Structures are given as C-alpha cells and as structure tokens.
Amino acid sequence: MMKKTFLHFCLIVLLSFALGATDDSDDRMISNSPLPGEEGISPDFYADWNLNELEEFAVSSNPLYLREKQNIGMARGDIITASLYYNPILNMQQQFIGARANAGTGLPETSVIYNQPFDVSGVIPQREKVAKQEFMATIASFNDFDRLFRLRLRQNFWTYLYVTEQIHYQKEFLENYQDLLDLTKLRAEKGDISFLEYDRLTLERIQIDREYRNARILREQVVKNLRVLIGIADSKAPLKVKGRLKFISTKEFGIDLTDFNVENRPDLIALKIRQQRERMNIELKKREAIPALTLGLEYLNKGTEHVTGVYASTPLAVFDRKQGEILKYEESHKKFGFEVEAKRNEIITEISAAVKELQARESQLLEYKQINLLNKNKEVQEKSRLAYIRGASNLVTFLEAEKNYLNVLRSYYEITYLYYNALEAFRASVGKMDSSDL
C-alpha cells in the first residue's frame, strides 16, 4: 500500500509542471519577481494566498494559460472572414498598338468592365454557420484545458500541503529525539544505562533526519511545479500560502456525489459541437456545388463609337460537383459520432472510479475522526516518552510507541492527501473545476 502510494505521489510530482525552491521557513513557499507592468507592486501583494487566490492569479497571469485562451480570438476572426461577401472585380483595358488616326478600323479602343459575383445558393451564410460552430467548439476546448489546468494546480497545492505536514511532524520528532539524546548521553555517562541505548536513539534520529531532508527536497520539486502553474518568476519576494492538510468531508464542502451530468463535460461538449459542424459542412459543400453567378457591366469607347452592355456568366457544374468533399464530411460526421460515444463511455467510467475512490478515502478518514485516532496515539506516545525519561520504561517500549505514532501520522496525512486528490479528480471528472464550484 505504502509503495503504491509513494509511486502515485512521485508520478504527480514528476508529471506536473514545476515551481521553484523554498527557504528554511516551513511556511514560506514561493518567490516571485514582478511581471511586465508590475514593477511597482509591493512584495506583500504576493503574501498569504489560499488556493482560490492562487488559482485566480494563475488564470489571469500565466502565459501558458493566456496563450491557450488566444485560440478563442483566432476562431472569432474565422467568423468574420466567413461572413464577408464576394469582392467585385474591376477591369480596365485600352488597345492602341497599330491604331491609325486616318483609318476607321485602327482607332484606339478603351473598355471598362465591372463584375460582381452573387451567392445564389446561400454559401456565405452556411460558411458563417460552420465558423460559428467551430467558435463554440473552441470555447468548449478551452474550458476543457481550463479544467485540466486547475486540476494540475490543485493537485500540486495539496501535494505541497502534504509534504509540509511531513516536514512539520518530522521536525518535531527530530527536536524531541535531540532532547532525549542529550538526556540519554548524560545518564549513560553516569552509568545509569548502557551506551547501547544512546547509539540506538542516534540511529533512530538519523532515520528521521533522512526522511525530513527527503521531504524538503520533494517540497522544492512541488514548489517548482507551482511556480510555473501560477505563472510567476523567481525573485526575493516570498509568497506564503495559507492552509493545512485538514480533513473536511464532502458533506461539509456541500458536494453531492450524485449531482452531475455527463453531458456537461467540456471535452464531450466540444466533440458534439464538432460533430454538428461536420454535418453543416456537408450542407456547405452541397451549396458550393452550385457556382456563383457573375453579373457584368461593360462600357466600350472606340473613336466616336460608345457601347454599353451587360452580361452574366457562371461555371457549369458538369464534372466537379464536390462529390469527394461531400463524402469526406459525411464520413467525418460518422467518425465524430463514434468519438462522442467513446468519450461518453470514458467519462462515465472515470466518474464511477472517482466516486468509489473518494468514498473509500472519506469513509476511512471519518472512522479515524470518530475514534479520535491521532489524539489517542499522541497520548500514548507522550506517556511512553515521559515514562522513559523518568526511567519507568525501557527503550524498546518507548521506541515502539514512537514508531506507532509516527506510522499513524504518516498514514493519516497520506490518506488525507489521497482524499483531496480523489476529491479534485471527482470535480474534474464531472467538469466542475471553476473557483465558484469550491
């Protein structure tokens, strides 16, 4: 169980984007340099942020996030292009080579021709509909990117709190062991106990110190992840994050695990919109098979002769009637239909797995809370420590109580961390990752 959890934890740390190093303070998290245009902002502006505040800043300042958002503006430009009408054509011509002033057939000739194509089959309105459909799909795709971006940010936030809790209790154990080492060394020098007990305590302290240092290294990796996700560069101004890894039930959060609609997932919405777009493309290609009608106005001047005329022209759709493109979009429409069904099945499975994991983690934490697990084990540990200091207990009994309490702390914070990961995974699976859903 511990090995699988550790692998899961390392996977999140390695796969996520990264955020910079911390200093020696346990509460200090991120350093930040002013962004362009923010040189006058006080360093205190970046202090004491909770998850919602970090999230709000990330979606307004992270260049990776803002870059993805630009796709919406690009799609809006496609709508403008699709709605524009055909441009008229103006042709001016003069023939003068070989002209002779005394010959009636050789007079210079000047002509002006004005052509205007007309959409007789509704191609332009249909193109606009297709562009608007793609615009809506782009918005849905961005919403899906936003969903995954917030999930990654929150996972790293909870990982940071989890590692910070490890650092806190490991630091406390280190300090306690150091006090005991000083006392044990004094008692051993007096001959009250064997130096073997001092050596045993020294080995235990070394083990805790190793875990403490590893936890600080892991936190630095998570800090790098958060730095990139938040979108701030390194600087001397520290950023403190509020929050402790404390269990809050889904009921206290106001989360109903049955209140969701699979069809609201943005990635599924994007696929359904693009399926409708392909259906519109079929109609568009059928309309494009009917060529535009061009009406022309011509004015001809040749000496004293002035001629004005009108004409109409259109290509004859004898061979190319968009047969291939119509077939292409018909098949594409079917393909998107299969993709929609596959994505719907995937989402249903994902939600089901997320709900089961969340319920399992929560039930375990509710049981811990009901039996007051942490406080009871802490009482046993403190009594055992006091008994050992007074000489009323041996080293083996004391170390067993210490290890039991340490294992309880590890297990509790590990399950709490996995619970919050499962909670965020559930929110992401049902498509509710906006700050207003917290």
Secondary structure, DSSP 8 states (H G I E B T S, - for coil): -HHHHHHHHHHHHHHS--B----S-TTEEEEEE--TT-TTS-GGGGSSB-HHHHHHHHHHH-HHHHHHHHHHHHHHHHHHHHH-----EEEEEEE-TT--TT-GGG--EEEEEEEEEE-SS-HHHHHHHHHHHHHHHHHHHHHHHHHHHHHHHHHHHHHHHHHHHHHHHHHHHHHHHHHHHHHHHHHHHHTSS-HHHHHHHHHHHHHHHHHHHHHHHHHHHHHHHHHHHHT-EEEEEEEEB--------HHHHT--TT---GGG-HHHHHHHHHHHHHHHHHHHHHHHTS--EEEEEEEEEETTEEEEEEEEE----SS-SSHHHHHHHHHHHHHHHHHHHHHHHHHHHHHHHHHHHHHHHHHHHHHHHHHTHHHHHHHHHHHHHHHHHHTSS-HHHHHHHHHHHHHHHHHHHHHHHHHHHHHHHHHHHHT--SGGG-
